[in-house]
Amino acid sequence: MKPLVYNPDLIHFAVTVVFSFLLGLEVKTYGQQIEEEESPHFIGSARTYTFLGILGFIFYRLDQSFSVYIAGLLGFTGVFMLYYHRKLYDQKTSILLYLLGLVVYSMGPLSMHYTLWMPALLFVLTVFILNARETIHDISTSINARELETLGKMVLLSAVILPLLPNENVIPMVPLSPFKIWLAVVVVSGISYGGYIAQKYFFGNRQYLVTGLVGGVYSSTAVTVVLSKKARELGSSPLLTAAVIAATSMMYFRLIVVTAVFNLHIARTLLVPLGTLGIVCLALAFGIARNREERHERLQMEDKNPLELGTAFAFAALFVAMIVLTQFVTTHYGSWGLNALSFLVGFADIDPFVLSLLTGKYAVGMDKIATAIVIATGSNNILKALYCLWFGGMKNGRYPAYWLIVFGAFTIATAFFL
């Protein structure tokens, strides 16, 4: 009995037919949804797109020089031009159907040059983009063009300037190269930017608790300030208290992620204490918010993009200053000096300090660095408690301030058990 012979062309052909047919079904469904508003004329069906995928496979297989394949592409383009000419009479200019045809026509070559993941990924992305039509339209109309410009500048600095920076220690008294300094800025800014975009464009109209959760990824301090101002306006509310606590819980989880990026050993040390505190915070927030009436006023977060170039450069300068200061303190005063510095720094932005601890080289051990991070986290909670009282008033801000002080004290106490 002859062994079964594996025929790769048969597998590639089957993949092409299946995905072409599925895309044809998706395109036809999409055409039925937009037929009345886009145009009374619609080209193709599931069978049309299936045959288009088959032809792309055959034409590419017949001639590896692409001449037959390109001739087929030109023929399909000519047919679409006739259809498009008719669409212009209806004052419709979309070429989406042509682009979808190109995707189907390319399925054959893709299935032969790549494994299954590439055609499958292309299919999933096409289906997602077609069905996200209204969502993409809403995002494109609501997004701030200035933020896109800022993002473009940051991509330029990350993808072009970052590789050009020297990866050697050239700054006196700083044990890090310019490349690693800017890389740290990019990583932390990227995490903050993800939370900022999610909060502003995807969860801006959601309840307070969700705002606290998502905004806490961006900046738990900023969320606390905004919620405290809302408490002064609306009065003391369990939902606002829960949202403040939820934002603080995300600060714990965010610190674990940042630590893991730069120092996995310290991240393992912090995983249990910070993770436990974060989970307790989260459980308390949900417990306070449960069975409460929801208020639907939208919270106006501070429109401060964490990828603003001025913010990024200021962060880098503060990061370098923290490295120098921490190195001086650890060299002359040891671990107790580092603990005192950690407590004081917690009353400001702790991200530059945490990064300086994770990336620098100091005369203290890893356990002392982990302790310093936890102390700074605890004192930062006390700072946010003061913000609650300052911006929300003693009457309206005392409940979230109480819980923040409790968690701040527990966090600092936890540091000495590491």
Secondary structure as the mmCIF struct_conf table of DSSP 4:
data_model
#
loop_
_struct_conf.conf_type_id
_struct_conf.id
_struct_conf.beg_label_comp_id
_struct_conf.beg_label_asym_id
_struct_conf.beg_label_seq_id
_struct_conf.end_label_comp_id
_struct_conf.end_label_asym_id
_struct_conf.end_label_seq_id
HELX_LH_PP_P HELX_LH_PP_P1 LYS A 2 TYR A 6
HELX_RH_AL_P HELX_RH_AL_P1 PRO A 8 GLU A 38
BEND BEND1 PRO A 40 PRO A 40
HELX_RH_AL_P HELX_RH_AL_P2 ALA A 46 LEU A 62
TURN_TY1_P TURN_TY1_P1 GLN A 64 SER A 65
BEND BEND2 PHE A 66 PHE A 66
HELX_RH_AL_P HELX_RH_AL_P3 SER A 67 TYR A 89
TURN_TY1_P TURN_TY1_P2 ASP A 90 GLN A 91
HELX_RH_AL_P HELX_RH_AL_P4 LEU A 96 TYR A 105
TURN_TY1_P TURN_TY1_P3 SER A 106 SER A 106
HELX_RH_AL_P HELX_RH_AL_P5 MET A 107 HIS A 113
BEND BEND3 TYR A 114 TYR A 114
TURN_TY1_P TURN_TY1_P4 LEU A 116 LEU A 116
HELX_RH_AL_P HELX_RH_AL_P6 TRP A 117 ASN A 131
TURN_TY1_P TURN_TY1_P5 ALA A 132 ALA A 132
HELX_RH_AL_P HELX_RH_AL_P7 ARG A 133 SER A 142
BEND BEND4 ILE A 143 ILE A 143
HELX_RH_AL_P HELX_RH_AL_P8 ALA A 145 LEU A 156
HELX_RH_PI_P HELX_RH_PI_P1 LEU A 157 ILE A 161
HELX_RH_AL_P HELX_RH_AL_P9 LEU A 162 LEU A 164
BEND BEND5 LEU A 165 LEU A 165
BEND BEND6 GLU A 168 GLU A 168
BEND BEND7 ILE A 171 ILE A 171
TURN_TY1_P TURN_TY1_P6 PRO A 172 MET A 173
BEND BEND8 LEU A 176 LEU A 176
HELX_RH_AL_P HELX_RH_AL_P10 PRO A 178 ILE A 197
HELX_RH_PI_P HELX_RH_PI_P2 ALA A 198 PHE A 202
BEND BEND9 PHE A 203 PHE A 203
TURN_TY1_P TURN_TY1_P7 GLY A 204 ASN A 205
BEND BEND10 ARG A 206 ARG A 206
HELX_RH_AL_P HELX_RH_AL_P11 TYR A 208 LEU A 234
HELX_RH_AL_P HELX_RH_AL_P12 PRO A 238 PHE A 262
HELX_RH_AL_P HELX_RH_AL_P13 LEU A 264 ALA A 289
TURN_TY1_P TURN_TY1_P8 ARG A 290 ASN A 291
HELX_LH_PP_P HELX_LH_PP_P2 ARG A 292 GLU A 294
HELX_LH_PP_P HELX_LH_PP_P3 GLU A 297 LEU A 299
TURN_TY1_P TURN_TY1_P9 PRO A 306 LEU A 307
HELX_RH_AL_P HELX_RH_AL_P14 LEU A 309 VAL A 345
TURN_TY1_P TURN_TY1_P10 GLY A 346 PHE A 347
BEND BEND11 ALA A 348 ALA A 348
HELX_RH_AL_P HELX_RH_AL_P15 ILE A 350 THR A 359
BEND BEND12 GLY A 360 GLY A 360
BEND BEND13 ALA A 363 VAL A 364
HELX_RH_AL_P HELX_RH_AL_P16 MET A 366 ALA A 415
TURN_TY1_P TURN_TY1_P11 PHE A 416 PHE A 417
#
